[in-house]
Each structure stands twice: as C-alpha cells, then as structure tokens.
Amino acid sequence: MSQAHAKPVSASVLDAAIAWQLSLDSSSPQEREAFAQWHAADEEHARAWRQLGMLDQRFSVANGPARAALLQSRVSIRRRIRKVGSGLASVVAVIGLALFAGDRYLPLDYWLADQRTATGEQRTLRLADGTLINLNTHSALDVRFDDKQRLIVLQEGEILVETGHDDPRPFIVETREGSLRALGTRFLVKREDEGTRLSVLKSAVAAHPQATDIEQILREGQQVLMRRDGLGPTIALSPGADAWTRGMLVVDNARLEDLVHELGRYRRGYLGVEPQVADLRITGSFPLHDTDLALTALLPTLPVQVEHHTRWWVVVGPRVEAKP
C-alpha cells in the first residue's frame, strides 16, 4: 500500500463513505450522481473509499466492509483475523490493518472497542464500581479495571462520567493525548481533531498531557483542550455542555457552520454549509434525535434554506427568494 493510500482519514469522512456504500446497492441515478460529486469533491473522500475497498479485500467480505463492520461484534471480527491463518500470514494481516489505521484516526479501535455507539445513538453504562458513563454519538471506549486502578480508554467520540465514590482505586480516563484523573466528580471528555476536551461539571479533574510531567487540576465550571504536549488555556464551561445527554444541542451565539457540523455528528451522509452563510450566528436549542427537525428550526430565524439533494447529501445555503 502506498503512503498516500495509508494516510488516515477522519471519522466523519469514514462515516460518510460507509453511508454511501450502504446506500449505493439500491440507489437512483440521482444518488449515484451525488455520490460521484462527493467522491470528487475532496481527495480525502476518494482515499476513504479506497481504504474501505482495501478492508473488503483483507476480510474477504462479499457484501462490503461497512455492512460487515456494522453487523459484527468485536469478538467476531477477531475471529475473522484468526481465520486468516497462523504464523507469517497472521503477521501480514495485522500489519496491513495497522497501516490502514494510520497514526491519528484508528477506525479499528472503534470497531474493536468494548463498548461503542453508532452514529446518532446514545447509551448509558453502569460499571461494576457504580460509575455511570453516557456515550454520545459514534463513541467507543475500553474498560480496563484491575487491582490498582479503574481505567477507561476513550477511543473515539464523547462521554459523560459520573464516578462511583465507594472505591479507593483512582478513576482515570485515558486518550491518545494523555490522562484525566477524577477527583470525586462529574465531567465530560470529548475527542476532537485538535486534541481531547475536558469539561468539569462537578468537583475537579487532574489533567496530565502524555508528553509532559505537568498535571493541572481543573475545577467545576472549567474546560480545557489537552494536547500531547500541553494544555490550552482554561476557559469557562459553555452553557448546556451536557445537554446532549437529554437529547438536545444548546448553542449561544454560535457560528452556523459550527452548529451544522455538530448536528452532522448525529446523522449519516454529508451535511454541509455554503460559505455565504457559514458565519451567521444562532442561539437556541435543537433536537439531536431528529436532525431534519433541527435544520428546519433554522428557517424562521436565519436567511437560509435546506437543500436535500439526496437523503445522504444535505446542504444549508442562502435563501433564494422566489421571483415575482
């Protein structure tokens, strides 16, 4: 595989590629044309599509890797890997999958995680120590409790943690950027393109970037972006930061592009914004379990229209006034 083909793709682009693969079997000519436009719009789109095909070959899945990944559990995928063979054949398969995963976005970590949610799905877990974890859309985590610590590895997405208090072992959430140690608390952890965002809703959390010896304590009402080499500035917690646990997205004077990007995390396919309206500002509450309704709610407030080219391709653009 060439370096260009192995270069990782973002989770959102991978989601869109999966959605297209699932829909093209019975698509109309208009949807096939929309897919061709999506494929040609960005080199990352084409790369994601090629990499899906490479997974198809590695797992020998006749109906495509996206459908297989959606239907299979972590254990069954590992069984497929084992069936490839022993010795050198197994080593070659694992190396190939590692190359596909890349060094920033690791789709296999999502599919092989102990717990995961699909796009648009939210779920609550109660762990053995009494801790409650809410998983947001397209999130994945591993639970690694032992005698010394309670460790959660967040592979993708966002979680809300309410720690159990009757266990003396430290409770830690780990991401690729570092670790977050709970100090009897309720907090949010979100994987973003730039790093890991910590938002403290109650009590405090100690943040430790991976490549430093510094640990900083964040207090209730504070948030920070953690990168491998350090922490960004501490800022006030945004209003309604945990509203997603109640099925709502709450924004205050947000850019329209940022709002639509966030809504796009809860639906399959492409959801975009035309540059002419990207910087419009919006305040309000929007339902996450019906993103079409959320988009419709923009119309009375902003000079925009929602264009549904297909069910997989939706764009918010400037309103076009009807000619007299």
Secondary structure, 3 states (H helix, E strand, C coil): CCHHHHCCCCHHHHHHHHHHHHHHCCCCHHHHHHHHHHHHHCHHHHHHHHHHHHHHHHHCCCCCHHHHHHHCCHHHHHHHHHHCCCCHHHHHHHHHHHHHHCCCCCHHHHHCCCEECCCCCCEEEECCCCCEEEECCCCEEEEEECCCCEEEEEEECEEEEECCCCCCCCEEEEECCEEEEECCCEEEEEEECCEEEEEEEECEEEEEECCCCCCEEEECCEEEEEECCEECCCEECCCCCCHHHHCEEEEEEEEHHHHHHHHHCCCCCEEEECHHHCCCEEEEEEECCCHHHHHHCCCCCCCEEEEEEECCEEEEEECCCCCC
